[in-house]
Amino acid sequence: MTLAIKGIAVSRGVAMGRTHLLERGRPDIAETCIPHEHLEDEIARLHRAIDIANMQLRQIQEKIPRSTATNIAAFIDTHLLMLNDPALSDAPVEIMRSRSCSAEWALKLQLDSLVRVFDEMNDPYLKTRRDDVIHVVDRILRILTNMNEELPLHDGAQFLQNRIVVADDLTPADIVLLQHQGMIAFITESGGPLSHTAILARSLKLPAIVGIRHAKRYLLNDEDIIIDGDQGIVLSKATAPIKTYYEDKQRSSRQHYSRLNNLKSKPTLSLDNITVQLHANAELPEDMQTLRDTNVDGIGLFRSEYLFMNRDDLPDEEEQFNAYSKIVSAMSGKPVTIRTLDLGADKALKNMQQSECPTNPALGLRAIRLCLKDPGLFMPQLRAILRASAIGPVRLMIPMLSSTEEILQVINIVDNIKMELRRLKIDYDENIPVGGMIEVPAAAITSHLFARHLDFLSIGTNDLIQYTLAIDRIDEDVNYLYKPSHPSVLFLIRKIIEAGENAGIPVAMCGEMAGDPEYTRLLLGLGLREFSMQPNAILEVKNIINHSRISTLESASLDVLQCEHADESLTLIQAINSQQHQ
């Protein structure tokens, strides 16, 4: 009898092959005291382990083909940067000296401290960076505890040819190495859709399912299984008809992706000749090459936080200006939407004064609230963004707005900076558009008021859904409640789009829902004409738009708004998707 196991689908596609169970127990760390006279030797042991970890990651980097997209190599770069960050290279040494403890125990204490900080973050994307910290520390601990030999390091032929790896968890470095050895898909017992592991799987087009607790209990080593990365289902002991179905699906998928590559040079145009803008979300200058390869219409969300994270000091105006200028120049005249700093009490920077730990950081001093309270943090960034607008089209976007008073404060500050730049004869775009992220229910409900003062709106669905439904999508106990198809969420999305239409200003969507093909036709029917998403989703969404007749989607989408619960909405959405809009 066929066994079906459900997990979280994080990377689409079908894979059929034999399992390879990757057994790597977590290092068991106990508190160990080190005599004072041996402490320097222990510190040297820690530094040697970090050096070995650096060497291992660089060796893995060398295995990445030169033709590979730069964003894939950047995942390894992220871990290399973390290895050299004072939070992992210096802070554990301070703990060792103050507590006379072993390198392993100091690393564990520091890891616990860092994980607490990430767990208090509200932004789902930044929150899952905790996994990267855990992966990097685990690598060092395995070296220190001589548990560093479990991953197959065969240099030759495909050690894992046509294998599906099943593991507790995988790091981005693991995935690069395992794919190099022939892995065609993977399953993990932990993880979520926003982790670097999941993002990398999508970039490499590796079918992947995460969050299957006790997967290694259900699946045997060297067992024939099927991964359905679209549905998040693992099938064991599949019958002949099921195998035939998935073989046909694989064949169709290969032909489909081959056709998608032909869309890169084509416009995004519906069957009834309505143009739709497809923008990309980005966070690193290294992302630019990938965006150019995909031929996007612009950057719909540039997260500026990367400039502020993992450092002891704040970036000054000049450093920010240089970073933004490079991005604007690289886009060669296509618009770049820069989101102002979205950090705060829940994402503390080392050099920022923090008040007592808030009861609920997600509802505390963060994003625009923090920036308005700390002009010394906000104004250098605004000046840098305004100066960068002289180089190419830039849009300024304000996160987590909840009242029109905040908008008026921001506009007043921007006007004052413009006046100063004029006085100093420094170039900038006098008409730089100022927009707001609509991600708080209060902003969505009163979006018609926001639209009077802003040049554009951008729907941040990740936070909007979480705040509206009062759930944390990273929390495995409640993330099943995270449903973009919930009637309240769809009602708010339509309300925001309607507010933009009535005010004559564009409305974009930059949350994950924008890149989910399941919702593309619904959003088109609700009036969305500007999507911003992860680059690897763009061609799939473009293909759907180019094969859709928006005039027939509008009435069908309005029917979805009449549904009473999420499952009913989803059924209608799937019906819309199954129809051929010719």
Residue, then its C-alpha position, 0 to 999 in steps of 0.5 A: m500500500t502506498l504511504a503518503i507523508k505530508g510536509i511543507a512544499v518549499s521547492r516545486g517539481v517532481a523527483m523519483g529516486r532512492t533515499h539516502l538517509l543522512e545521519r548526523g547527530r547534533p554535538d552533545i555539549a556539556e559545561t566543561c571548566i578549563p584551568h586558567e593555565h590552559l585557557e589560551d590553548e583552548i582559545a587557540r583550539l577555537h580559532r583553529a576550528i573556525d579556520i578549518a570551517n573557513m577552509q571547508l566552505r571555500q573548498i565547497q565554493e570551488k565546486i560551484p561551476r562558474s556558470t552558476a548564478t551569483n546568488i547561489a554562491a552568495f549563500i556560502d559567502t553569507h556563512l563565511l561572513m558569519l564565521n568571521d563576524p565578532a559575534l562568533s569569533d570574539a564573543p565566545v572568547e570573552i565568555m571563555r575568559s570570563r567563565s573559564c569554560s571550554a570552546e564548545w560551551a562558550l559557543k553554545l552559550q553564544l548561540d543560545s543568545l543569538v537565537r533568542v535575538f532572532d526568535e524575537m524578530n518579527d520579519p519572517y525573512l530575517k527571523t529565519r536567518r537564525d537557521d544560518v547562525i545554527h548551521v555555522v555554529d554546528r559546523i564549528l562544533r562538529i570540528l571541535t568534537n570530531m563529528n565532522e566526517e558524516l557528509p560524503l566528501h567524494d570528489g569524483a563521480q556522482f556518489l549520490q546519483n539520482r538519490i533523494v537525501v533525507a536529513d534532520d536539516l541541511t545547510p546551504a553548503d550541504i546542498v551545494l555539495l550534495q547536488h555536486q554529488g548527484m542529489i536530485a531532491f531532499i527532505t528535512e525534518s525541520g525548516g520553513p519556506l523562508s530559510h536560506t536552505a529553501i531559497l537555495a533549493r528553489s534557485l537550484k530547481l531541486p524539489a524539496i519538502v521540509g518540516i516532516r517530523h520523524a521523516k527518518r522513522y517513516l522512510l528506510n535507507d535505499e527506498d524508492i520514493i517520489i517527491d511531489g514538490d508542488q503538493g508537499i507530499v512524499l510517496s513511498k511504495a507507490t503503485a505502478p499507476i502512480k509511478t506512471y502519473y508522476e513520470d508523465k508529470q516529470r516529462s511535462s515539467r521538463q518541457h514546461y521549464s524549457r519553454l519558460n526560458n524563452l519568455k525572458s526577452k518577451p513582454t509581460l502581456s495578458l491575452d487581452n493586451i494588458t501590460v503587467q509589471l514584474h519586479a524583483n525583491a532583492e537584498l544584496p548587490e550580488d543579486m543584480q546579475t541574477l536580476r539582469d539575467t531574468n530581465v525584470d522590469g525593476i526592483g520592487l523591494f530592496r531591503s536596506e537592512y543588509l547594510f546594518m546587520n552583522r556589524d558593530d557600527l552604523p553605516d554612514e551616509e556615504e557608505q549607504f549612498n555608494a551601496y544604493s548607487k551601485i544598485v541603481s546603476a546596475m539596473s540601467g534605468k529600471p526603477v529601484t524601490i528602496r525600503t527604508l530601514d525595517l529594524g527595531a526592538d525586535k532586531a537589535l543592532k549592537n550599536m543602538q540604544q535599546s530599552e528594556c526587552p519589550t513584552n511583544p517585539a512584533l508590536g513594538l518600536r520598529a521600522i518607521r516607528l524607530c526611524l521617526k524616534d531616531p532622526g540620527l538613524f533615519m536622516p542619513q539614510l534618506r539623504a543617501i537614497l535621495r542622492a542615489s535618485a540622481i543616478g537613476p529612477v528610485r522610489l522611496m518606500i516606508p515600512m510598517l505605516s499605521s497612521t497618516e500622521e507618520i506619512l506626514q512626518v516622513i514627507n516633512i523630513v524628506d522636504n527638509i532634506k530636499m531643501e538642504l540638498r538644493r542649498l548645497k547644490i547636491d543633485y537628487d530627483e525632485n519628484i522621487p516617488v514616496g510610497g508606503m508598505i501596507e502591511v498593518p491591518a489599520a493601514a489596509i482598512t484606511s488605505h484610501l486615506f493613505a493614498r491621498h498622501l502617497d505616490f504608490l502603495s505596496i502590499g506586504t502580504n507576509d506581515l499583513i496576513q500574520y497581523t490580520l490572522a494573529i499568527d506567526r508563520i514561523d511557529e510550527d504549532v500555528n503556521y497551518l493557520y497562515k492562509p492567504s486565501h482567508p476571506s479577511v486577507l482577500f478583502l483587505i487586498r482588494k480594498i488596498i487595490e481599490a484605494g490605489e485605483n480611486a486615487g490614481i496611484p499604482v499598487a504593487m505587491c511585494g510579499e511572498m503571495a505575489g510570487d505564488p503561481e496559485y494566486t497570480r490569476l486571482l490577483l490579476g482579477l482583483g486588479l493588481r498590475e505590479f508584482s514583486m517577487q523572488p527572481n526565480a518565480i518571475l518566469e512562472v508568473k509571467n507565463i501565467i499572465n501571458h496565458s490569462r485573459i484578465s477581463t474574464l478573471e475579474s468577475a471570477s475573482l469577485d466571486v472568491l470575495q464572497c466566500e465564507h472560509a479559506d478552504e472555500s476560497l481556495t477551491l474557487i481559486q483552483a477552479i479559476n486556475s484550471q480554466q483555460h483563458q483563451 
